[in-house]
């Protein structure tokens, strides 16, 4: 029984640390994040910080290594979502000022 | 020290089980999944199944409850990604047959 627990634990550790990598690669490649949830990745970053601290408190490398990797991935994705959001807002602002100027002329 | 571990453990449990909910709500609302990674959610579903089994083997409700919730959320998102992928392929197919027919006329 213990062996099963060990194997599943290591498998779960591997999928946990790699899970976000495909999303990171997709966001870096496409630069697109419209359908990715900002709130989810704020939760995700918080979640992985908590599990990392928990891993250190429990002195479990399995937990804190997986969660440092997952934290890094989610922080990169969150960065892209925020960057795209700011960019979109600026474009809207420029668009509005152009409209106002056109009305003025 | 144990109290800190307990508190952080419960906080991490909460963010783990709720983390995917904003993405589920966004996908259900917008029906859009272009920038969401299919491979990530295949990993995620696998990941949460593994952690759920691990939680049962360790007899830890904290682990298996959080991961059953996260499994449900990731399965819903994966369903939408696959549904949208199939729909897109069908539309492409229809578009192609129309083009071929037009060439034929």
Backbone of each chain as ProteinMPNN parsed JSONL, in Angstrom:
{"seq_chain_A": "XXXXXXXXXXXXXXXXXXXXXXXXXXXXXXXXXXXXXXXXXXXXXXXXXXXXXXXXXXXXXXXXXXXXXXXXXXXXXXXXXXXXXXXXXXXXXXXXXXXXXXXXX", "coords_chain_A": {"N_chain_A": [[0.835, -1.189, 0.0], [1.949, 1.209, 0.788], [3.846, 1.549, -1.208], [2.247, 2.067, -3.437], [1.185, 4.483, -2.674], [3.498, 6.057, -2.665], [4.262, 5.976, -5.38], [2.023, 7.115, -6.682], [2.063, 9.538, -5.427], [4.47, 10.663, -6.407], [3.862, 10.732, -9.15], [1.72, 12.513, -9.105], [3.031, 14.732, -8.129], [4.674, 15.262, -10.331], [2.817, 15.852, -12.415], [1.615, 18.054, -11.242], [3.683, 19.947, -11.168], [4.208, 20.263, -13.857], [1.865, 20.898, -15.111], [1.004, 23.548, -15.78], [2.735, 24.345, -17.729], [2.177, 23.878, -20.563], [0.224, 25.885, -20.953], [1.681, 28.193, -20.431], [3.514, 28.111, -22.555], [1.741, 28.338, -24.702], [0.657, 30.895, -24.303], [2.949, 32.494, -24.476], [3.62, 31.976, -27.131], [1.322, 32.751, -28.648], [0.674, 35.18, -27.58], [-1.815, 35.767, -26.746], [-4.536, 36.192, -24.443], [-7.23, 36.367, -24.071], [-9.377, 34.515, -23.432], [-8.496, 33.51, -21.056], [-8.708, 33.352, -17.532], [-8.299, 36.122, -15.456], [-8.83, 36.287, -12.718], [-8.661, 33.633, -11.954], [-5.895, 33.181, -12.222], [-4.847, 34.904, -10.362], [-5.743, 33.689, -8.066], [-4.376, 31.289, -8.473], [-1.628, 31.941, -8.296], [-1.545, 32.815, -5.642], [-2.342, 30.431, -4.431], [-0.194, 28.655, -5.048], [1.879, 29.897, -3.718], [1.069, 29.58, -1.079], [1.078, 26.72, -0.875], [3.782, 26.298, -1.281], [4.949, 27.491, 0.96], [3.745, 25.872, 2.852], [4.926, 23.444, 2.17], [7.584, 23.947, 2.886], [7.254, 24.316, 5.644], [6.484, 21.753, 6.318], [8.7, 20.505, 5.64], [8.937, 19.175, 3.163], [10.283, 18.384, 0.254], [9.061, 17.433, -2.044], [6.584, 18.692, -2.099], [7.25, 21.509, -1.956], [8.979, 21.933, -4.159], [7.456, 21.231, -6.453], [5.497, 23.152, -6.25], [6.877, 25.58, -6.39], [7.691, 25.535, -9.032], [5.18, 25.52, -10.285], [4.219, 27.926, -9.338], [5.963, 29.727, -10.622], [5.243, 29.33, -13.329], [2.506, 30.125, -13.263], [2.793, 32.762, -12.491], [4.067, 33.896, -14.695], [2.06, 33.616, -16.64], [0.07, 35.192, -15.455], [1.34, 37.648, -15.582], [1.33, 38.119, -18.362], [-1.448, 38.3, -18.801], [-2.119, 40.603, -17.359], [-0.471, 42.467, -18.649], [-1.579, 42.405, -21.265], [-4.117, 43.346, -20.635], [-3.641, 45.977, -19.744], [-2.563, 47.037, -22.051], [-4.739, 46.867, -23.779], [-6.495, 48.63, -22.553], [-5.132, 51.02, -22.897], [-5.196, 51.245, -25.678], [-7.915, 51.577, -26.065], [-8.27, 54.017, -24.825], [-6.754, 55.704, -26.462], [-8.229, 55.434, -28.762], [-10.612, 56.63, -27.985], [-9.808, 59.292, -27.474], [-9.124, 60.0, -30.036], [-11.611, 59.905, -31.283], [-12.915, 61.955, -29.923], [-11.346, 64.107, -30.715], [-11.913, 64.079, -33.442], [-14.611, 64.756, -33.393], [-14.36, 67.292, -32.495], [-13.209, 68.627, -34.616]], "CA_chain_A": [[0.0, 0.0, 0.0], [2.828, 2.363, 0.858], [4.495, 1.738, -2.516], [1.241, 2.712, -4.31], [1.102, 5.887, -2.246], [4.738, 6.713, -3.109], [4.242, 6.11, -6.86], [0.988, 8.09, -7.039], [2.551, 10.83, -4.928], [5.475, 11.199, -7.344], [3.163, 11.052, -10.407], [0.928, 13.731, -8.865], [4.051, 15.799, -8.031], [5.141, 15.581, -11.686], [1.767, 16.555, -13.177], [1.402, 19.364, -10.612], [4.716, 20.935, -11.538], [4.244, 20.47, -15.322], [0.506, 21.18, -15.579], [0.803, 24.89, -16.343], [3.738, 24.646, -18.761], [1.566, 24.053, -21.901], [-0.459, 27.195, -21.031], [2.737, 29.218, -20.522], [4.054, 28.068, -23.933], [0.7, 28.85, -25.613], [0.535, 32.352, -24.101], [4.177, 33.119, -25.015], [3.596, 31.825, -28.588], [0.222, 33.484, -29.287], [0.546, 36.501, -26.913], [-3.252, 35.993, -26.51], [-5.023, 35.694, -23.143], [-8.619, 36.817, -23.871], [-10.284, 33.587, -22.739], [-7.878, 33.008, -19.817], [-9.294, 34.138, -16.447], [-7.381, 36.88, -14.591], [-9.103, 35.951, -11.304], [-8.118, 32.289, -11.704], [-4.437, 33.186, -12.051], [-4.539, 35.558, -9.069], [-5.937, 32.57, -7.116], [-3.34, 30.264, -8.698], [-0.357, 32.448, -7.741], [-1.724, 32.752, -4.176], [-2.399, 29.001, -4.078], [1.127, 28.019, -5.116], [2.703, 30.482, -2.641], [0.649, 28.903, 0.164], [1.562, 25.32, -0.863], [5.254, 26.328, -1.149], [5.215, 27.749, 2.399], [3.315, 24.635, 3.548], [5.956, 22.435, 1.889], [8.776, 24.246, 3.709], [6.902, 24.036, 7.045], [6.43, 20.286, 6.493], [9.995, 19.993, 5.206], [8.669, 18.183, 2.113], [10.76, 18.891, -1.047], [8.081, 17.046, -3.069], [5.536, 19.723, -2.136], [7.666, 22.882, -2.292], [9.571, 22.036, -5.509], [6.348, 21.233, -7.434], [4.734, 24.4, -6.171], [7.711, 26.697, -6.877], [7.595, 25.466, -10.505], [3.822, 25.923, -10.671], [4.14, 29.365, -9.032], [6.675, 30.444, -11.698], [4.398, 29.275, -14.539], [1.285, 30.936, -13.113], [3.19, 34.184, -12.426], [4.331, 34.321, -16.088], [0.756, 33.762, -17.307], [-0.593, 36.361, -14.845], [2.034, 38.814, -16.147], [0.823, 38.336, -19.721], [-2.855, 38.721, -18.735], [-2.123, 42.002, -16.892], [0.139, 43.252, -19.736], [-2.58, 42.534, -22.344], [-5.219, 44.17, -20.117], [-3.177, 47.375, -19.727], [-2.392, 47.422, -23.467], [-6.089, 47.024, -24.345], [-7.078, 49.843, -21.981], [-4.452, 52.17, -23.543], [-5.7, 51.349, -27.057], [-9.283, 52.144, -25.957], [-8.08, 55.428, -24.453], [-6.295, 56.414, -27.674], [-9.364, 55.427, -29.685], [-11.587, 57.63, -27.482], [-9.288, 60.655, -27.691], [-9.221, 60.271, -31.502], [-13.033, 60.193, -31.569], [-13.214, 63.301, -29.38], [-10.688, 65.096, -31.605], [-12.667, 64.137, -34.724], [-15.851, 65.512, -33.126], [-13.968, 68.693, -32.309], [-12.85, 69.272, -35.917]], "C_chain_A": [[0.881, 1.256, 0.0], [3.493, 2.656, -0.476], [3.545, 2.483, -3.451], [1.171, 4.197, -3.985], [2.317, 6.656, -2.77], [4.677, 7.003, -4.61], [3.249, 7.2, -7.263], [1.414, 9.481, -6.584], [3.53, 11.458, -5.907], [4.829, 11.558, -8.688], [2.414, 12.379, -10.261], [1.866, 14.936, -8.768], [4.476, 16.233, -9.427], [4.073, 16.353, -12.456], [1.507, 17.936, -12.575], [2.426, 20.37, -11.11], [4.691, 21.212, -13.036], [2.932, 20.995, -15.889], [0.373, 22.513, -16.316], [1.74, 25.185, -17.516], [3.111, 24.787, -20.152], [0.86, 25.395, -22.045], [0.563, 28.318, -21.138], [3.239, 29.285, -21.964], [3.051, 28.665, -24.912], [0.604, 30.366, -25.511], [1.754, 33.063, -24.685], [4.137, 33.096, -26.543], [2.549, 32.755, -29.214], [0.101, 34.91, -28.752], [-0.933, 36.765, -26.56], [-3.689, 35.413, -25.16], [-6.502, 36.011, -22.945], [-9.425, 35.824, -23.041], [-9.669, 33.0, -21.469], [-8.3, 33.926, -18.663], [-8.232, 34.788, -15.559], [-7.554, 36.428, -13.134], [-8.525, 34.565, -10.975], [-6.623, 32.365, -11.427], [-3.985, 33.997, -10.839], [-4.668, 34.505, -7.968], [-4.762, 31.595, -7.218], [-2.016, 30.707, -8.064], [-0.409, 32.372, -6.212], [-1.65, 31.301, -3.705], [-1.009, 28.379, -4.013], [2.092, 28.613, -4.087], [2.373, 29.768, -1.33], [1.211, 27.487, 0.234], [3.088, 25.289, -0.72], [5.624, 26.53, 0.314], [4.888, 26.487, 3.189], [4.381, 23.549, 3.382], [7.2, 22.65, 2.734], [8.486, 23.918, 5.166], [6.912, 22.538, 7.315], [7.753, 19.627, 6.109], [9.839, 18.898, 4.138], [9.081, 18.756, 0.753], [9.763, 18.602, -2.165], [7.051, 18.173, -3.218], [6.127, 21.061, -2.578], [8.319, 22.997, -3.67], [8.462, 22.129, -6.563], [5.665, 22.588, -7.444], [5.542, 25.64, -6.528], [7.652, 26.731, -8.408], [6.23, 25.982, -10.971], [3.629, 27.42, -10.423], [4.788, 30.162, -10.17], [5.826, 30.485, -12.958], [3.2, 30.203, -14.387], [1.624, 32.424, -13.041], [3.477, 34.721, -13.834], [3.003, 34.566, -16.808], [0.033, 34.999, -16.778], [0.018, 37.654, -15.4], [1.51, 39.152, -17.534], [-0.615, 38.863, -19.703], [-2.917, 40.207, -18.358], [-1.57, 42.907, -18.005], [-0.88, 43.485, -20.866], [-3.734, 43.439, -21.915], [-4.863, 45.644, -20.157], [-3.094, 47.888, -21.168], [-3.759, 47.738, -24.087], [-6.704, 48.341, -23.865], [-6.456, 51.075, -22.653], [-5.009, 52.375, -24.945], [-7.095, 51.981, -27.053], [-9.192, 53.644, -25.707], [-7.708, 56.247, -25.703], [-7.459, 56.545, -28.648], [-10.364, 56.527, -29.296], [-11.08, 59.037, -27.775], [-9.36, 61.003, -29.184], [-10.64, 60.67, -31.847], [-13.37, 61.61, -31.128], [-12.602, 64.358, -30.302], [-11.474, 65.237, -32.907], [-13.943, 64.962, -34.554], [-15.541, 67.0, -33.076], [-13.736, 69.363, -33.654], [-14.112, 69.585, -36.719]], "O_chain_A": [[0.595, 2.231, -0.695], [3.691, 3.811, -0.851], [3.951, 3.4, -4.164], [1.109, 5.049, -4.871], [2.18, 7.777, -3.262], [4.991, 8.105, -5.06], [3.561, 8.083, -8.061], [1.159, 10.475, -7.265], [3.435, 12.648, -6.207], [5.192, 12.561, -9.301], [2.455, 13.24, -11.139], [1.549, 16.021, -9.257], [4.623, 17.426, -9.689], [4.365, 17.376, -13.075], [1.212, 18.884, -13.302], [2.084, 21.507, -11.436], [5.11, 22.289, -13.461], [2.891, 21.481, -17.019], [-0.29, 22.595, -17.349], [1.551, 26.177, -18.22], [3.463, 25.719, -20.875], [0.881, 25.991, -23.121], [0.339, 29.293, -21.856], [3.376, 30.369, -22.532], [3.424, 29.395, -25.83], [0.484, 31.048, -26.529], [1.619, 34.112, -25.315], [4.556, 34.054, -27.192], [2.837, 33.458, -30.182], [-0.508, 35.761, -29.4], [-1.269, 37.865, -26.123], [-3.286, 34.315, -24.776], [-7.005, 35.946, -21.824], [-10.079, 36.206, -22.07], [-10.246, 32.096, -20.865], [-8.255, 35.148, -18.803], [-7.382, 34.107, -14.986], [-6.579, 36.214, -12.414], [-7.982, 34.341, -9.893], [-6.124, 31.705, -10.515], [-2.874, 33.808, -10.342], [-3.837, 34.426, -7.064], [-4.224, 31.136, -6.21], [-1.365, 29.923, -7.373], [0.542, 31.93, -5.567], [-0.988, 30.985, -2.716], [-0.676, 27.67, -3.063], [3.012, 27.933, -3.632], [3.267, 29.397, -0.569], [1.755, 27.082, 1.261], [3.633, 24.367, -0.112], [6.492, 25.84, 0.848], [5.641, 26.079, 4.074], [4.698, 22.827, 4.327], [7.801, 21.7, 3.236], [9.318, 23.332, 5.857], [7.298, 22.096, 8.397], [7.932, 18.414, 6.218], [10.495, 17.857, 4.186], [8.327, 19.524, 0.155], [9.617, 19.384, -3.104], [6.696, 18.555, -4.333], [5.581, 21.699, -3.479], [8.228, 24.052, -4.298], [8.507, 22.981, -7.451], [5.299, 23.109, -8.497], [4.966, 26.653, -6.927], [7.573, 27.801, -9.011], [6.133, 26.767, -11.914], [2.959, 28.102, -11.199], [4.228, 31.157, -10.628], [5.694, 31.534, -13.589], [2.909, 30.988, -15.29], [0.834, 33.259, -13.481], [3.162, 35.873, -14.132], [2.831, 35.574, -17.493], [-0.548, 35.763, -17.549], [-0.691, 38.627, -15.654], [1.273, 40.318, -17.851], [-0.968, 39.753, -20.478], [-3.669, 40.974, -18.958], [-2.121, 43.974, -18.276], [-1.029, 44.603, -21.36], [-4.266, 44.203, -22.72], [-5.68, 46.473, -20.556], [-3.496, 49.012, -21.468], [-3.923, 48.721, -24.808], [-7.337, 49.068, -24.631], [-7.151, 52.048, -22.945], [-5.265, 53.503, -25.365], [-7.421, 52.804, -27.909], [-9.931, 54.434, -26.293], [-8.261, 57.316, -25.959], [-7.663, 57.587, -29.271], [-10.884, 57.248, -30.147], [-11.831, 59.88, -28.266], [-9.622, 62.148, -29.552], [-10.873, 61.624, -32.589], [-14.017, 62.366, -31.852], [-13.237, 65.36, -30.63], [-11.68, 66.34, -33.413], [-14.316, 65.75, -35.423], [-16.316, 67.843, -33.53], [-14.036, 70.546, -33.815], [-14.025, 70.12, -37.824]]}, "seq_chain_B": "XXXXXXXXXXXXXXXXXXXXXXXXXXXXXXXXXXXXXXXXXXXXXXXXXXXXXXXXXXXXXXXXXXXXXXXXXXXXXXXXXXXXXXXXXXXXXXXXXXXXXXXXX", "coords_chain_B": {"N_chain_B": [[4.184, 26.313, 15.828], [2.921, 24.174, 14.621], [0.316, 25.113, 14.489], [0.539, 27.149, 12.589], [1.119, 25.615, 10.355], [-1.275, 24.187, 10.128], [-3.149, 26.28, 9.619], [-2.141, 27.408, 7.216], [-2.29, 25.151, 5.667], [-5.079, 24.75, 5.503], [-5.824, 27.142, 4.221], [-4.476, 26.826, 1.794], [-5.775, 24.561, 0.907], [-8.316, 25.658, 0.465], [-7.837, 27.599, -1.58], [-6.917, 25.883, -3.541], [-9.171, 24.306, -4.144], [-10.903, 26.234, -5.081], [-9.652, 27.594, -7.09], [-9.965, 27.083, -9.901], [-12.529, 27.819, -10.441], [-13.213, 30.544, -11.28], [-12.302, 30.431, -13.941], [-13.929, 28.461, -15.007], [-16.42, 29.739, -14.837], [-15.963, 31.897, -16.546], [-15.551, 30.615, -19.011], [-18.024, 29.329, -19.364], [-19.656, 31.566, -19.529], [-18.603, 33.076, -21.707], [-18.251, 31.197, -23.642], [-15.931, 30.902, -24.974], [-12.686, 29.571, -25.783], [-10.293, 29.921, -27.011], [-7.678, 30.891, -26.235], [-7.059, 29.176, -24.21], [-5.244, 26.412, -22.983], [-5.421, 23.223, -24.385], [-3.791, 21.013, -23.827], [-2.84, 21.638, -21.299], [-5.171, 21.323, -19.764], [-5.715, 18.645, -20.082], [-3.581, 17.607, -18.699], [-4.259, 18.736, -16.246], [-6.693, 17.515, -15.495], [-5.798, 14.869, -15.263], [-3.921, 15.263, -13.233], [-5.527, 16.039, -11.033], [-7.029, 13.757, -10.658], [-5.064, 11.96, -9.853], [-4.182, 13.2, -7.426], [-6.534, 13.007, -5.971], [-6.846, 10.231, -5.687], [-4.511, 9.818, -4.239], [-5.16, 11.243, -1.955], [-7.234, 9.669, -0.916], [-5.797, 7.299, -0.418], [-4.143, 8.225, 1.566], [-5.983, 8.768, 3.363], [-6.948, 11.399, 3.738], [-9.184, 13.815, 4.018], [-8.925, 16.522, 3.459], [-7.198, 16.63, 1.277], [-8.466, 14.947, -0.727], [-11.054, 16.067, -1.027], [-10.602, 18.734, -1.902], [-9.374, 18.164, -4.307], [-11.277, 16.698, -5.74], [-13.148, 18.673, -6.246], [-11.577, 20.417, -7.777], [-11.009, 18.702, -9.864], [-13.57, 18.407, -11.013], [-14.068, 21.043, -11.928], [-11.953, 21.351, -13.793], [-12.566, 19.341, -15.583], [-14.954, 20.253, -16.692], [-14.051, 22.55, -18.035], [-12.253, 21.357, -19.826], [-14.069, 19.9, -21.316], [-15.46, 21.975, -22.659], [-13.351, 23.016, -24.211], [-12.769, 20.873, -25.931], [-15.267, 20.556, -27.167], [-15.497, 23.055, -28.504], [-13.301, 22.78, -30.193], [-14.039, 20.619, -31.845], [-16.3, 21.712, -33.028], [-15.188, 23.833, -34.46], [-13.622, 22.442, -36.258], [-15.591, 21.174, -37.747], [-16.858, 23.369, -38.924], [-14.812, 24.297, -40.535], [-14.634, 22.173, -42.287], [-17.131, 22.281, -43.581], [-16.843, 24.709, -44.797], [-14.783, 24.146, -46.576], [-15.975, 22.206, -48.27], [-17.902, 23.78, -49.413], [-16.319, 25.557, -50.864], [-15.154, 23.788, -52.676], [-17.426, 22.97, -54.041], [-18.163, 25.399, -55.2], [-16.041, 25.759, -56.939], [-16.546, 23.713, -58.637], [-18.853, 24.491, -59.926]], "CA_chain_B": [[4.561, 25.968, 14.468], [1.884, 23.312, 14.084], [-0.871, 25.932, 14.186], [0.818, 27.829, 11.307], [0.972, 24.574, 9.317], [-2.717, 23.915, 10.003], [-3.822, 27.44, 8.985], [-1.692, 27.512, 5.821], [-2.83, 23.97, 4.996], [-6.503, 24.987, 5.201], [-5.878, 28.213, 3.203], [-4.041, 26.235, 0.517], [-6.888, 23.677, 0.531], [-9.409, 26.502, -0.054], [-7.489, 28.174, -2.898], [-6.817, 24.771, -4.508], [-10.488, 23.852, -4.608], [-11.655, 27.328, -5.74], [-8.785, 28.226, -8.099], [-10.425, 26.94, -11.287], [-13.936, 28.247, -10.585], [-13.348, 31.731, -12.146], [-12.105, 30.047, -15.359], [-15.145, 27.744, -15.413], [-17.486, 30.744, -15.024], [-15.627, 32.699, -17.738], [-15.759, 29.767, -20.199], [-19.483, 29.121, -19.507], [-20.252, 32.863, -19.908], [-18.166, 33.549, -23.032], [-18.198, 30.039, -24.564], [-14.676, 31.003, -25.733], [-11.557, 28.883, -25.149], [-9.15, 29.917, -27.946], [-6.33, 31.04, -25.652], [-6.885, 28.231, -23.094], [-4.476, 25.291, -23.521], [-6.017, 21.881, -24.297], [-2.815, 20.096, -23.186], [-2.815, 21.946, -19.859], [-6.343, 20.782, -19.05], [-5.573, 17.175, -20.039], [-2.675, 17.425, -17.548], [-4.944, 19.137, -15.004], [-7.655, 16.456, -15.139], [-4.975, 13.74, -14.795], [-3.312, 15.7, -11.977], [-6.492, 16.051, -9.922], [-7.396, 12.354, -10.395], [-3.955, 11.391, -9.074], [-4.19, 13.748, -6.052], [-7.726, 12.478, -5.297], [-6.488, 8.848, -5.29], [-3.492, 9.971, -3.184], [-5.878, 11.689, -0.749], [-7.954, 8.509, -0.347], [-4.79, 6.366, 0.122], [-3.615, 8.815, 2.812], [-7.133, 9.009, 4.23], [-6.922, 12.827, 4.079], [-10.309, 14.501, 3.365], [-8.445, 17.828, 2.974], [-6.603, 16.453, -0.058], [-9.354, 14.426, -1.766], [-12.185, 16.976, -1.301], [-10.103, 19.849, -2.74], [-9.031, 17.692, -5.661], [-12.515, 16.319, -6.45], [-13.708, 19.952, -6.726], [-10.715, 20.911, -8.857], [-11.204, 17.775, -10.991], [-14.851, 18.742, -11.646], [-13.882, 22.3, -12.669], [-11.063, 21.166, -14.962], [-13.265, 18.476, -16.553], [-15.921, 21.123, -17.391], [-13.284, 23.394, -18.964], [-11.748, 20.461, -20.885], [-15.237, 19.596, -22.161], [-15.701, 23.127, -23.53], [-12.239, 23.149, -25.17], [-12.943, 19.804, -26.933], [-16.498, 20.904, -27.906], [-15.159, 24.163, -29.421], [-12.352, 22.259, -31.199], [-14.811, 19.796, -32.793], [-17.182, 22.645, -33.761], [-14.335, 24.603, -35.386], [-13.2, 21.543, -37.343], [-16.771, 20.956, -38.604], [-17.068, 24.607, -39.704], [-13.755, 24.32, -41.577], [-15.016, 21.135, -43.259], [-18.262, 22.814, -44.364], [-16.275, 25.804, -45.61], [-14.0, 23.515, -47.66], [-16.873, 21.573, -49.237], [-18.543, 24.878, -50.177], [-15.317, 26.063, -51.827], [-15.018, 22.773, -53.737], [-18.655, 23.04, -54.868], [-18.113, 26.642, -56.015], [-15.064, 25.527, -58.035], [-17.196, 22.769, -59.55], [-19.921, 25.17, -60.746]], "C_chain_B": [[3.463, 25.102, 13.831], [0.646, 24.082, 13.68], [-0.682, 26.602, 12.819], [0.609, 26.845, 10.162], [-0.507, 24.311, 9.055], [-3.406, 25.029, 9.222], [-3.458, 27.51, 7.507], [-2.229, 26.318, 5.015], [-4.278, 24.187, 4.573], [-6.66, 26.087, 4.148], [-5.541, 27.649, 1.829], [-5.129, 25.303, -0.015], [-8.001, 24.5, -0.119], [-9.05, 27.039, -1.433], [-7.378, 27.073, -3.95], [-8.186, 24.397, -5.037], [-11.214, 24.954, -5.368], [-10.93, 27.892, -6.965], [-9.377, 28.215, -9.502], [-11.822, 27.511, -11.523], [-14.068, 29.506, -11.463], [-13.188, 31.393, -13.629], [-13.333, 29.305, -15.877], [-16.249, 28.76, -15.733], [-17.237, 31.545, -16.309], [-15.911, 31.888, -19.013], [-17.251, 29.562, -20.438], [-20.126, 30.402, -20.033], [-19.897, 33.201, -21.362], [-18.201, 32.454, -24.092], [-16.866, 30.01, -25.343], [-13.517, 30.291, -25.0], [-10.298, 28.97, -26.016], [-7.815, 29.943, -27.209], [-6.107, 30.116, -24.452], [-6.254, 26.953, -23.654], [-5.163, 23.943, -23.273], [-5.083, 20.951, -23.505], [-2.77, 20.357, -21.679], [-3.974, 21.266, -19.151], [-6.409, 19.257, -19.101], [-4.669, 16.823, -18.853], [-3.438, 17.671, -16.245], [-5.906, 18.037, -14.548], [-6.892, 15.245, -14.58], [-4.417, 14.041, -13.401], [-4.286, 15.571, -10.816], [-7.01, 14.644, -9.624], [-6.322, 11.724, -9.501], [-4.004, 11.87, -7.623], [-5.409, 13.232, -5.279], [-7.431, 11.063, -4.803], [-5.506, 8.907, -4.13], [-4.154, 10.348, -1.855], [-6.611, 10.545, -0.079], [-6.951, 7.546, 0.283], [-4.261, 6.887, 1.455], [-4.727, 9.079, 3.822], [-7.184, 10.469, 4.693], [-8.045, 13.557, 3.327], [-9.891, 15.849, 2.766], [-7.934, 17.684, 1.538], [-7.663, 15.987, -1.046], [-10.557, 15.336, -2.044], [-11.739, 18.109, -2.235], [-9.89, 19.374, -4.17], [-10.224, 17.158, -6.439], [-13.161, 17.583, -7.033], [-12.89, 20.458, -7.921], [-10.843, 20.014, -10.088], [-12.48, 18.15, -11.753], [-14.71, 20.001, -12.493], [-13.051, 22.054, -13.924], [-11.719, 20.281, -16.016], [-14.28, 19.298, -17.355], [-15.187, 21.965, -18.44], [-12.768, 22.556, -20.134], [-12.876, 20.12, -21.858], [-15.506, 20.719, -23.151], [-14.612, 23.25, -24.607], [-12.424, 22.123, -26.293], [-14.155, 20.129, -27.811], [-16.193, 22.004, -28.942], [-14.229, 23.695, -30.542], [-13.084, 21.475, -32.278], [-15.667, 20.712, -33.672], [-16.374, 23.377, -34.843], [-13.943, 23.73, -36.579], [-14.359, 21.331, -38.316], [-16.981, 22.163, -39.519], [-16.053, 24.68, -40.846], [-14.135, 23.357, -42.704], [-16.111, 21.651, -44.193], [-17.74, 23.869, -45.335], [-15.546, 25.21, -46.82], [-14.93, 22.943, -48.722], [-17.571, 22.642, -50.084], [-17.587, 25.371, -51.25], [-15.207, 25.103, -53.01], [-16.237, 22.854, -54.67], [-18.602, 24.261, -55.788], [-17.176, 26.451, -57.208], [-15.711, 24.669, -59.118], [-18.174, 23.479, -60.473], [-19.311, 26.016, -61.866]], "O_chain_B": [[3.123, 25.274, 12.661], [0.0, 23.771, 12.679], [-1.598, 26.63, 11.997], [0.01, 27.177, 9.14], [-0.938, 24.224, 7.906], [-4.154, 24.766, 8.28], [-4.329, 27.652, 6.649], [-2.576, 26.453, 3.841], [-4.668, 23.862, 3.451], [-7.525, 25.989, 3.278], [-6.209, 27.941, 0.837], [-5.381, 25.251, -1.219], [-8.566, 24.093, -1.134], [-9.856, 26.952, -2.359], [-7.704, 27.294, -5.116], [-8.355, 24.191, -6.239], [-12.057, 24.659, -6.215], [-11.535, 28.587, -7.781], [-9.304, 29.215, -10.216], [-12.248, 27.669, -12.667], [-14.951, 29.545, -12.319], [-13.851, 31.989, -14.478], [-13.739, 29.484, -17.026], [-16.923, 28.66, -16.758], [-18.167, 31.837, -17.061], [-16.452, 32.424, -19.981], [-17.706, 29.612, -21.581], [-21.024, 30.352, -20.873], [-20.769, 33.565, -22.152], [-18.183, 32.738, -25.29], [-16.693, 29.2, -26.253], [-13.382, 30.39, -23.781], [-9.348, 28.213, -25.814], [-6.925, 29.143, -27.496], [-5.102, 30.239, -23.753], [-6.688, 26.462, -24.696], [-5.448, 23.568, -22.135], [-5.526, 20.205, -22.632], [-2.674, 19.424, -20.881], [-3.801, 20.697, -18.073], [-7.074, 18.637, -18.271], [-4.938, 15.884, -18.105], [-3.292, 16.93, -15.273], [-5.934, 17.671, -13.373], [-7.281, 14.671, -13.563], [-4.438, 13.19, -12.512], [-3.935, 15.065, -9.75], [-7.388, 14.349, -8.49], [-6.632, 11.044, -8.523], [-3.885, 11.068, -6.697], [-5.332, 13.038, -4.065], [-7.722, 10.725, -3.656], [-5.63, 8.159, -3.16], [-3.779, 9.859, -0.79], [-6.628, 10.435, 1.147], [-7.189, 7.027, 1.374], [-3.964, 6.109, 2.362], [-4.493, 9.531, 4.943], [-7.427, 10.753, 5.866], [-7.893, 13.884, 2.15], [-10.405, 16.273, 1.731], [-8.215, 18.529, 0.688], [-7.77, 16.572, -2.124], [-11.039, 15.379, -3.176], [-12.405, 18.406, -3.227], [-10.187, 20.091, -5.125], [-10.202, 17.158, -7.669], [-13.656, 17.574, -8.16], [-13.445, 20.873, -8.938], [-10.794, 20.496, -11.219], [-12.479, 18.205, -12.983], [-15.17, 20.04, -13.634], [-13.419, 22.509, -15.008], [-11.464, 20.445, -17.209], [-14.452, 19.073, -18.553], [-15.634, 22.081, -19.581], [-12.833, 22.981, -21.287], [-12.666, 20.058, -23.069], [-15.749, 20.47, -24.332], [-14.905, 23.55, -25.764], [-12.26, 22.453, -27.468], [-14.096, 20.0, -29.034], [-16.582, 21.895, -30.105], [-14.341, 24.141, -31.684], [-12.806, 21.627, -33.467], [-15.755, 20.527, -34.886], [-16.819, 23.518, -35.982], [-13.924, 24.175, -37.726], [-14.169, 21.307, -39.532], [-17.242, 22.019, -40.713], [-16.383, 25.067, -41.967], [-13.988, 23.66, -43.888], [-16.042, 21.49, -45.412], [-18.123, 23.923, -46.504], [-15.674, 25.704, -47.94], [-14.723, 23.151, -49.917], [-17.804, 22.463, -51.279], [-17.979, 25.579, -52.398], [-15.17, 25.515, -54.169], [-16.112, 22.815, -55.894], [-18.939, 24.19, -56.969], [-17.453, 26.901, -58.32], [-15.48, 24.847, -60.314], [-18.313, 23.124, -61.644], [-20.042, 26.641, -62.634]]}, "name": "protein", "num_of_chains": 2, "seq": "XXXXXXXXXXXXXXXXXXXXXXXXXXXXXXXXXXXXXXXXXXXXXXXXXXXXXXXXXXXXXXXXXXXXXXXXXXXXXXXXXXXXXXXXXXXXXXXXXXXXXXXXXXXXXXXXXXXXXXXXXXXXXXXXXXXXXXXXXXXXXXXXXXXXXXXXXXXXXXXXXXXXXXXXXXXXXXXXXXXXXXXXXXXXXXXXXXXXXXXXXXXXXXXXXX"}
